[in-house]
């Protein structure tokens, strides 16, 4: 695979790629975004375009050493996800000196009708673009210049440059964002000096690192459900990704009521391909089955914790601000 797709910033690119904050208070008031949100952008390498992220809690009197990155879901609900993270941070001492960052995977206005949330700015000329679904599997942008995983690597590098004291970053996501995070873990390349934690909430499907034979479903072990026939743009071997995943600091969150077809479960948009259904019928089942796979087969060096959140279906505003969600997001 071409290095330009998986590339990181060069020192020159880091100097040229500024962050450009501006107030989002008007949008916050109108669309329910948290107050005091700043929008920032930087230029991705390989002339891939601009990448945007939103941030909270960055005006601190001491150097920022910790950050929480929260990934939006399929509708690219950045405001809703930021609000959930802000609610989760309330009353948590560890959150007082933690910057909260929410990246946005932009989609062309002509293609975003199924994944455009309220208050979301339209893509601008020069933005890096994905499709509604390509980003959540880490895929290359529409120009085939950089992968979504590499864009995340570059966001981490940009934050490290912006806050040189940054040492600890938790990368969290819910629903499609949780799926992105769970797949990203084995392929993440953080900058030197930054330790990563991961929190995956209610992903629709999971990446298994060992062969799973399912009658009549040859894709059950293929990407993005398994590591057979890995796409070249990942620029990684299955064995290396598996070992990186085993060594990672990971916490899973599942809504106790994220099962069934009733209101709040969003069953209609759940992946129901044979490969996904082989992992379980509903999201909660899939999460519990994956934990069993980890215990019996993958065997992480330090066991990955799965927490079932009582009273929550498929709702980031319920799961993240819960007692269990706060502990996962802000407790090392």
N, C-alpha and C positions, 0 to 999 in steps of 0.2 A: 504494500500500500504506500502511496506517496506520503512522504513526511509532511507535506503541506497540509494534509487533512488532519493529521494528529498533532500538528506543530504547536509550539508554545511561543510566547513572546521572546524576541531577542532584546538585549538591553536597549538598543536604539528604539525599537517599537514601544518599549515600556515608557521611554521618555516622551515619545510622540503621542501616546494614547492617554489623553487626559480624562479625568472624570468631570462631568459637567452637571452639578446639582442645580435644581430649581424647585421652588416651593410647589407642593401639590395640595395645599390647604383648600383651595377652591374645589378641586375634585373630591377631596376627602369629605368636605361638608355636603356636597351634592350626591355622592355615590356611596357613602358609608365606608370609605377608606379610613384608616387611622389618621389622626391629625399629625402634623409635623412630618410628613413623608417627603423625602427627597428623591428625585429621579436622577440617575446617573447613567453615563454610557462610556464605552471605550471601544477602540478599534481592534477588532480581532486580527490575528496574523493572516498572512497569505491573501491579503486584500479581500477577506471574506465578508467584510462589512462591519457595521456597528452593532454592539450588543448592549442591551439596556438592563439595568437593575434598579430596584427601589430600596431605600434604606430608612431605618428608624434607630433612634437612640445612639446617634453618632456624635452628638455635641456633648462630649464628656470632658471633665477637667483633668482626667488622667489618661495615659496611653491606653488604647484599646488592645486588649490581649486576647479577647474571646469574641467569636461571632457565631450567630445562628443563621444559616442559609435555609430558607423554606421554598420548596418547589411548588408551583401552582398545579392545579389539576387540568383535565382535558379542556375545560372551557377557558383555560388561561385566566383563572380568577385570582389575579395577583392581589387585588384589594382585599378580597375575602380571606385569602391565606395569610396576608400580613396582619389583618385584624385578629385572626385566630392566634397568631404568634404573639401579638401584643397583649391579648387577653391572658394568654398562658404566662407571660412574663410578670404580670401584676402580682405583687406580694412575694415574689421569689428573690431572695437576696442575691443569688448568683446572677440574676438577669440584669441587675442594675448597671453592670459594667460590660454588658454583652451587646454588641451591635447586631441588629436584625436586618437581614438582607434577603430580598426576593427577586431573583432573576426573571426575565421575561423572554420566552422563545417566541419571536415575532413570526407572524404568518401574513402573507400578502392579503390585502383587503378583498381581492377577488376570490380568495379561497378560505376566508375565515368565518363564513356564516355559521358553521357548526361549532366554532370554538372561540367565540368572542363574548367576553363577559362585560357587564355594565361598567362604564367608566374607563375601559381599556383604550389607550390611545392607538390609533391606526398606525401601521408601519409607515416609516418615512423612507424617502429615497436614500439609498446607502446602507439600509439595515440588512443584517444577515437574516435570512428567511428560511423557515422550515414549513412543513405542512402541519395540519392539525394533529397528526399522529406520529410523524417521523421523529420528532424530538424526543418523545418519551422512550424510544428504544435506542437513543444515543446516535441516531443516524446522521449522515452528512447533510449539510444545508442544501438549498436548492441549486447552488452553483457547484456543489461537490468540492468545496474548498476546505471545509472544517466540519468535524463531527460535533454533535451536541455534547458528547462527553468531553471533547477537547475544549469546547467553549466553556464548560464548567471548570476545567483545569485552569483556563486563562482567567476566569473570574476569581478563582482562589489566588492566582498570582497577582492580579490587580489589587485585590484587597490587602495582600501582604505588602505591596508597594505603598498603598495609601496609608496603611497602619503598620509601620515596621515592627512594632512590638507584638503583633498578632502571633499567637502560638497555638491556639486551640479553636477548631472550627467544627461545629456540628452541622451536617448536611441532612436535612429532613424534608420529607415530602408526604403528601397524602393523595390517595387514589392514583391517578396517572402520575402525579409527582412522586408518590411512594414507589410506583413501578420504576420510574426513572432512577431513583436512589438505589433501589435494590439491585438493579442491573449495573449501575455505575460503580458500585463498591469494588468489584473485581478488576476494574479498568481505570481506577482513579490514579492520577499522578499529581499529588499536591506539591507545592513549592517546598524547598528545604526549610526546615524549622517550623513547619505547620503540622500538627497532629490532628487527624480527622476522627470524628465519631459519625455514626450514621443512624438515622431514625426513619424507618419505612412504615408508613401508616396505610393500612387497608389497600394494598396494591391489588389490581385486578388479576394479574398473573405473575408468576415467579420464575426466576432463572435457576434451574437445577444444574449442578456441575457433574453429575454422573448419569450414565445412560439409563433411560427409562423405556422399557419395551411395553408398548401399549398396542394391542391388537387393532389393526385397521387405522392406526394413527401414526404414520411415520414421522410427523413433525413434532412429536412429543419430546424428542431429545434434541431438536434443532433450534437454533437461534430464532426467536428470543425466549424460548421455553427451556432450551438446553444449550450445550456448548459444542454440539456436533456441527460441522460445516460452518465454523465461525466466519463472518464476512471479513474480507481483507482489510476494510477500513478500521477495524478494531485494533489492528497492529499488535496483537497479543496472542499468546498461545493459551489453550484451554487450561493446561496445567498451571501456568503462571497465574491466571485469573483465579483459579480454584484456590491456590495457596494464599493469594492476597485476601480473598474472601474469608478463608479460615482464620487468618490473623487479625482481621478487622474488628473494631469495637462497634457492635451493631445492636440496636434495640428495635423490636417490632411492636407496633400498636395495632390492635384490632378492636373495632366496635363490637360489643357483645351482641348487638341486634343487627349486625351487618350480614344477615342470613335471611333468605326467603325472597318473596317477590312483592312484598307490601310497600306502602309509602315510605320514602326515605331510604330505600335500599338501592335505588337506581339499577334495578335488575335489567332493564331493557338495554342499557348501554354496557353491561358486563360482557366481557369476551366469552363467547360461548362456542368457540372453535373446539374441535376434538382435543387439541393439545391443551387448551385451557381447562376444559371440562375434566380431563384426566387428572388435573391437580385438585379437583373438588368442585362441587356444584355451585357454592356461593363463596364470597370473599373470605368470610370467617373460616369456612372449612379449608380453604386453600392455605390460609395462614397457619392453621393448626397442623395440617398435613406437612407443611414445610418444616415446622419445628420438629416434627417427628423424624423427617428425613435428616435433619441436622444431627439429632441425637444418635440416630442409628447408623448413618452413613458418612455424612460430611465431617462431623466431629470437630467443630471449631476449637482452636487452641484454648480460648476462653469462651465458654458457652454464650451464645447470643440469647438475650432475654426476649420473650414474647409476653406482652401484657394485654389482657382483654379488658377493655374499658366498659364498665357497667353503664347501661342506659343510653348508649350511643349506637346509632345505625351508621349510615355512610355520610358523615357530616364532620368536616374538619373543625367547625366552630364548636362542636361537642367534644371531639377527641383531644385536640391539642390543649384546650384550656382546662381539661379535667385534671384531677389530682395526679392520675397516672401519666397523663400527657406531659404535665409540667415536670414531673420527675424524670421522664425520659429525655425531654428536650434540654433541661438545664442541670441535671445531676451527672457529673462525670462517672 
